[in-house]
Amino acid sequence: MVQSPLMRRLMNKPVVTYVVLFVVGFAVLALVSGDRMKKQSSDPHFVLQAHAWLEGNLHIEPPWKGDDPAKVETVLLKDGRHVRGRYLQTRAWLVSNPWFEKGIREPTTKRRSLPMTRMFRTTSGEEIPAHEIQRSLGSKYYVSFPPTPALLMLPSTFIYGRRANDVVPTLLVAALILPLCFATLRKLVSAGLSARSDSENLWLSVQLSFGTVLFFVSVSGKVWFTAHVCGVALALAYANLSIGARRPILAGLMLGLATLARTPMAFMFPFFALEAIRSECGNDWFQVWRTEFFSEWKAHGKAILKKWLLFALPVLAIASIAAINNYLRFDDPIEFGHSYLAVRQQGMIETYGLFDYEYFRRNLSVAFAMLPGFSSDAPYVHISPHGMALWFTTPLFLSLLWPKLDKERSVHRALWITVACIAVPILFYQNSGWAQFGYRFSLDYTAFLILLLAISRRPLGRFMKLLIIVSVLVNLFGAITFGRYHQYYDGGDYSVVIPHHPHKAK
């Protein structure tokens, strides 16, 4: 593709290019964010966490601000013990027959007539009837969301305390994504894995920053959205360092930090693991290994294992720190706090757990079937709080279903394996992403979808660019209206994914 003289001059100065992209990205995001960037968001959990660290605490001192606190209560039992835990919403004890049935999820009409008491589950898993509790000794509140974004809030929190702005740091990281994506796509080109021109890579970078649901999460602050922004930035850094597997320690560090921004990103590891094999065995390693595995492993196994080990070291170190943090807060190294959330889904979590097939049908519908509603009355467009389908907010992703490939088949396979490892567990998660403009959990793997678009030999012609422009306009609407113009968003019922004619009812 022929590039303009201005484009060529700009690309010959990569540092200038990246600075320009960052400035342009920040200007666009700041313009759309508007008055939101002038004040703290309604859910500044990471500011609260940063402030707690600076005060030498793991828990959040009152007052709590925002939704989704992880609450751990300490109670004094009649037998004199002090235990920590929480009251359950779905379990009860039949006081008249305590030996008959310890837990009842849905008592019958007959059982409801019997005296019943709530259950208290301790951090060790013991369930205690409320009538065995003498009194409460108080509660502590924690941020259950992984803590990497709280590191971002430390400088401003050190200066302004709990009043620190969480929107501006989010905007800064979001603006960094544009040049970071462009640099990663150019690295694919230099590695011989992509034939995209700088102009095409720029279009794809714009697609990520402004043509996906990343746009609407970038301009609002708030705990859930800041985590996504940090996760995407770290995913790009991880992908950049994983190409060719030449920086295993740094790649492992980025994966570890990304995991502590968005837990599903722990499953990004296949990309580095498979790139380590490709870097030693060549682009056709998969076909060769199918017939000559033992000879290939004998020749290259030691070098591959060395890269895997170096990659694992920072991951294990960060995982150990996270486990200690979890144990100090919840007496369990693998409990990060979502079991203690005071949210509407708590009953489902107690019944089915955080992951279960029961959630799969809903999440599959939200990810791939949700569309906006239309009516003849203002405001004409209505969006469910469950959001809209991934392909609707970013239609260019549909082209991934029929890629054109040359020698990049091993990388293509590695990227899809990585996407699947991240995406599939999320479909079994207890939350759909509510409330959202589009399926925001897709951001955990969107960076790898962009890389898949980059390595495809399908030209980025007028129609493809038109799809990018359409997606930018769609997501611009979401970035402007979400959280501001509530008339475009249904109040909704969390348990109802696709209501029947919600706007015709009077």
ZAMARGU-4260 file (C-alpha; in steps of 0.2 Angstrom, whole numbers, plus 5000, padded with zeros to 4 digits):
<rodrens>
0) 5000/5000/5000 | 5007/5017/4995 | 5009/5029/5010 | 5009/5048/5009 | 5025/5058/5011
5) 5019/5064/5028 | 5016/5046/5034 | 5033/5041/5028 | 5042/5055/5037 | 5032/5052/5053
10) 5035/5033/5053 | 5054/5036/5051 | 5053/5044/5069 | 5045/5031/5079 | 5047/5041/5096
15) 5038/5056/5088 | 5025/5045/5081 | 5021/5036/5098 | 5020/5053/5107 | 5009/5060/5094
20) 4997/5045/5095 | 4997/5047/5114 | 4993/5065/5113 | 4979/5063/5100 | 4972/5048/5110
25) 4972/5058/5126 | 4964/5073/5118 | 4950/5062/5111 | 4946/5053/5127 | 4947/5069/5137
30) 4935/5077/5125 | 4922/5063/5127 | 4925/5061/5145 | 4921/5079/5148 | 4916/5084/5165
35) 4918/5067/5171 | 4937/5069/5172 | 4935/5084/5183 | 4930/5074/5198 | 4931/5057/5207
40) 4920/5043/5199 | 4906/5036/5209 | 4916/5019/5212 | 4934/5024/5216 | 4938/5007/5224
45) 4956/5008/5218 | 4959/5025/5226 | 4952/5018/5242 | 4964/5003/5241 | 4979/5015/5238
50) 4974/5025/5252 | 4973/5010/5264 | 4990/5004/5258 | 4997/5022/5262 | 4989/5021/5279
55) 4996/5003/5282 | 4980/4994/5281 | 4973/4980/5269 | 4955/4985/5274 | 4945/5001/5269
60) 4941/5012/5283 | 4924/5019/5283 | 4915/5028/5274 | 4914/5016/5260 | 4910/5024/5243
65) 4902/5015/5228 | 4895/4997/5225 | 4902/4980/5227 | 4911/4980/5244 | 4918/4964/5251
70) 4911/4963/5269 | 4919/4952/5282 | 4910/4952/5299 | 4918/4946/5315 | 4906/4938/5328
75) 4907/4932/5346 | 4899/4914/5348 | 4890/4908/5363 | 4904/4896/5366 | 4917/4910/5367
80) 4925/4909/5350 | 4928/4924/5339 | 4925/4920/5320 | 4926/4930/5304 | 4914/4927/5289
85) 4897/4932/5283 | 4879/4928/5284 | 4872/4918/5269 | 4857/4923/5259 | 4851/4906/5253
90) 4854/4894/5268 | 4844/4892/5283 | 4843/4881/5299 | 4827/4873/5305 | 4827/4878/5323
95) 4814/4865/5328 | 4823/4851/5320 | 4842/4856/5318 | 4847/4838/5315 | 4835/4836/5301
100) 4843/4847/5288 | 4857/4859/5289 | 4854/4869/5273 | 4838/4873/5263 | 4839/4883/5247
105) 4821/4884/5243 | 4810/4879/5259 | 4793/4873/5255 | 4777/4881/5261 | 4776/4869/5275
110) 4794/4872/5281 | 4791/4890/5280 | 4779/4889/5295 | 4793/4882/5305 | 4805/4893/5315
115) 4821/4896/5305 | 4837/4905/5307 | 4850/4912/5296 | 4867/4904/5293 | 4884/4912/5296
120) 4898/4904/5286 | 4916/4907/5293 | 4931/4911/5282 | 4936/4892/5286 | 4920/4886/5278
125) 4911/4881/5294 | 4892/4885/5294 | 4885/4891/5311 | 4866/4895/5315 | 4863/4913/5320
130) 4855/4907/5336 | 4873/4901/5341 | 4880/4919/5339 | 4880/4930/5354 | 4884/4947/5345
135) 4893/4955/5331 | 4910/4963/5334 | 4910/4973/5319 | 4914/4972/5300 | 4928/4976/5289
140) 4927/4981/5271 | 4939/4976/5257 | 4942/4979/5239 | 4939/4962/5231 | 4945/4967/5213
145) 4963/4963/5209 | 4975/4977/5215 | 4986/4981/5200 | 4976/4997/5196 | 4978/5003/5214
150) 4996/5005/5210 | 4991/5017/5197 | 4982/5028/5210 | 4996/5029/5222 | 5004/5045/5216
155) 4988/5055/5216 | 4981/5047/5232 | 4998/5052/5241 | 4994/5070/5237 | 4975/5071/5238
160) 4971/5056/5249 | 4954/5048/5247 | 4948/5062/5237 | 4960/5058/5223 | 4953/5058/5205
165) 4953/5040/5197 | 4946/5046/5180 | 4962/5055/5174 | 4974/5041/5178 | 4962/5029/5168
170) 4962/5041/5154 | 4981/5042/5153 | 4983/5023/5153 | 4969/5022/5139 | 4978/5035/5129
175) 4994/5024/5130 | 4985/5010/5122 | 4984/5018/5105 | 5004/5019/5103 | 5006/5003/5112
180) 4995/4994/5100 | 5003/5002/5085 | 5021/4997/5092 | 5015/4979/5094 | 5008/4978/5077
185) 5024/4985/5069 | 5033/4972/5079 | 5023/4959/5071 | 5029/4966/5054 | 5047/4966/5059
190) 5046/4948/5065 | 5039/4943/5048 | 5022/4938/5054 | 5012/4952/5047 | 5012/4961/5030
195) 5002/4976/5036 | 5008/4994/5031 | 5010/5007/5044 | 4994/5015/5038 | 4984/4998/5040
200) 4992/4996/5057 | 4986/5013/5062 | 4968/5009/5056 | 4969/4993/5067 | 4975/5003/5082
205) 4961/5015/5080 | 4949/5000/5079 | 4955/4994/5096 | 4955/5011/5105 | 4939/5019/5098
210) 4930/5005/5089 | 4928/4992/5103 | 4919/4993/5120 | 4936/4999/5126 | 4930/5017/5121
215) 4916/5018/5134 | 4926/5010/5148 | 4940/5022/5145 | 4931/5038/5149 | 4922/5035/5165
220) 4934/5029/5178 | 4925/5017/5190 | 4933/5001/5197 | 4927/4989/5184 | 4931/5000/5169
225) 4949/5005/5176 | 4953/4987/5178 | 4948/4984/5160 | 4959/4998/5154 | 4974/4993/5164
230) 4971/4975/5158 | 4971/4979/5139 | 4987/4990/5141 | 4996/4976/5150 | 4990/4963/5137
235) 4997/4973/5123 | 5014/4975/5133 | 5013/4956/5136 | 5010/4952/5118 | 5024/4964/5112
240) 5036/4956/5123 | 5031/4938/5119 | 5033/4940/5100 | 5049/4929/5097 | 5049/4925/5115
245) 5065/4936/5117 | 5060/4944/5134 | 5053/4930/5144 | 5055/4938/5161 | 5047/4954/5156
250) 5033/4945/5147 | 5030/4935/5163 | 5030/4951/5173 | 5017/4959/5162 | 5006/4943/5163
255) 5007/4943/5182 | 5002/4962/5183 | 4988/4959/5170 | 4981/4945/5180 | 4981/4956/5195
260) 4971/4968/5185 | 4959/4956/5177 | 4960/4938/5184 | 4955/4929/5167 | 4971/4936/5159
265) 4981/4923/5168 | 4975/4912/5153 | 4986/4923/5141 | 5000/4911/5145 | 4998/4900/5129
270) 5004/4914/5118 | 5021/4915/5125 | 5023/4897/5128 | 5019/4893/5109 | 5030/4908/5104
275) 5044/4900/5113 | 5042/4884/5103 | 5041/4894/5087 | 5056/4904/5090 | 5066/4888/5092
280) 5058/4877/5079 | 5052/4889/5066 | 5035/4894/5059 | 5030/4876/5054 | 5034/4868/5071
285) 5016/4862/5073 | 5017/4851/5057 | 5035/4845/5061 | 5031/4841/5079 | 5016/4830/5073
290) 5029/4818/5065 | 5045/4821/5073 | 5041/4826/5091 | 5055/4817/5100 | 5069/4822/5088
295) 5063/4841/5088 | 5062/4840/5107 | 5079/4833/5109 | 5086/4847/5098 | 5077/4862/5105
300) 5069/4856/5122 | 5082/4863/5133 | 5081/4881/5125 | 5062/4880/5126 | 5061/4875/5144
305) 5074/4889/5149 | 5062/4902/5141 | 5047/4894/5150 | 5056/4894/5167 | 5062/4912/5165
310) 5044/4917/5160 | 5037/4908/5175 | 5048/4916/5188 | 5039/4933/5189 | 5022/4925/5187
315) 5025/4914/5202 | 5032/4928/5212 | 5017/4939/5209 | 5005/4924/5212 | 5014/4922/5229
320) 5011/4940/5234 | 4993/4939/5229 | 4991/4923/5239 | 4998/4931/5254 | 4987/4946/5252
325) 4972/4935/5250 | 4976/4925/5266 | 4979/4940/5276 | 4962/4947/5271 | 4951/4931/5270
330) 4961/4917/5278 | 4962/4909/5261 | 4976/4911/5248 | 4964/4908/5233 | 4950/4919/5239
335) 4951/4936/5232 | 4935/4942/5240 | 4921/4940/5227 | 4912/4927/5239 | 4910/4941/5251
340) 4902/4954/5239 | 4886/4962/5245 | 4878/4961/5227 | 4862/4955/5219 | 4870/4939/5213
345) 4875/4933/5230 | 4861/4921/5231 | 4867/4913/5214 | 4885/4913/5220 | 4880/4903/5236
350) 4870/4891/5226 | 4880/4888/5210 | 4897/4896/5214 | 4907/4909/5204 | 4908/4897/5189
355) 4894/4886/5183 | 4885/4880/5168 | 4870/4888/5174 | 4877/4905/5169 | 4883/4899/5152
360) 4867/4901/5142 | 4865/4919/5148 | 4883/4924/5145 | 4882/4916/5128 | 4867/4926/5124
365) 4874/4942/5130 | 4891/4940/5121 | 4884/4935/5104 | 4865/4939/5103 | 4861/4955/5112
370) 4855/4969/5100 | 4848/4986/5104 | 4829/4989/5104 | 4821/5002/5093 | 4804/5011/5095
375) 4794/5024/5087 | 4795/5035/5102 | 4809/5045/5109 | 4823/5041/5112 | 4820/5028/5099
380) 4835/5017/5104 | 4835/5007/5120 | 4850/4996/5126 | 4849/4983/5139 | 4860/4984/5154
385) 4867/4967/5149 | 4875/4977/5134 | 4876/4972/5116 | 4884/4958/5106 | 4903/4958/5102
390) 4900/4957/5083 | 4888/4972/5084 | 4899/4984/5093 | 4914/4978/5083 | 4908/4971/5066
395) 4926/4969/5059 | 4929/4955/5070 | 4917/4945/5059 | 4931/4944/5046 | 4941/4933/5057
400) 4929/4919/5053 | 4937/4918/5035 | 4955/4924/5037 | 4968/4923/5023 | 4984/4915/5029
405) 5002/4912/5022 | 5016/4906/5033 | 5008/4914/5049 | 4998/4898/5053 | 5007/4893/5069
410) 5005/4911/5076 | 4987/4911/5070 | 4984/4895/5080 | 4993/4902/5095 | 4982/4917/5095
415) 4966/4908/5094 | 4971/4896/5107 | 4975/4911/5119 | 4958/4919/5115 | 4949/4902/5118
420) 4958/4900/5135 | 4953/4917/5141 | 4935/4918/5133 | 4928/4901/5137 | 4930/4902/5157
425) 4922/4919/5156 | 4906/4912/5148 | 4904/4901/5164 | 4906/4916/5176 | 4892/4922/5187
430) 4891/4940/5180 | 4887/4945/5162 | 4896/4962/5164 | 4880/4971/5169 | 4879/4986/5168
435) 4888/4990/5151 | 4886/4997/5134 | 4893/4981/5126 | 4901/4965/5131 | 4915/4972/5141
440) 4922/4955/5147 | 4928/4953/5129 | 4941/4966/5132 | 4951/4952/5141 | 4955/4945/5124
445) 4952/4959/5112 | 4970/4963/5110 | 4973/4946/5103 | 4959/4948/5091 | 4967/4964/5084
450) 4983/4954/5082 | 4973/4941/5072 | 4967/4954/5061 | 4985/4960/5058 | 4992/4944/5053
455) 4978/4940/5041 | 4982/4943/5023 | 4965/4950/5019 | 4967/4967/5013 | 4961/4982/5023
460) 4951/4989/5009 | 4937/5002/5008 | 4924/4990/5015 | 4934/4985/5030 | 4938/5003/5034
465) 4920/5007/5033 | 4917/4994/5046 | 4930/5002/5057 | 4922/5019/5055 | 4905/5012/5059
470) 4912/5003/5075 | 4920/5020/5080 | 4903/5029/5078 | 4894/5015/5088 | 4906/5015/5102
475) 4907/5034/5102 | 4888/5034/5105 | 4891/5022/5120 | 4906/5032/5127 | 4895/5048/5126
480) 4879/5041/5133 | 4883/5027/5145 | 4881/5033/5163 | 4875/5050/5157 | 4860/5049/5146
485) 4850/5035/5155 | 4835/5037/5144 | 4844/5026/5131 | 4847/5012/5143 | 4833/5000/5150
490) 4831/4999/5169 | 4831/4981/5166 | 4830/4965/5177 | 4846/4956/5179 | 4838/4939/5178
495) 4830/4944/5161 | 4842/4944/5147 | 4830/4948/5132 | 4813/4955/5138 | 4798/4954/5126
500) 4793/4971/5120 | 4799/4980/5135 | 4795/4997/5127 | 4777/4993/5121 | 4771/4991/5139
505) 4763/5007/5146
</rodrens>
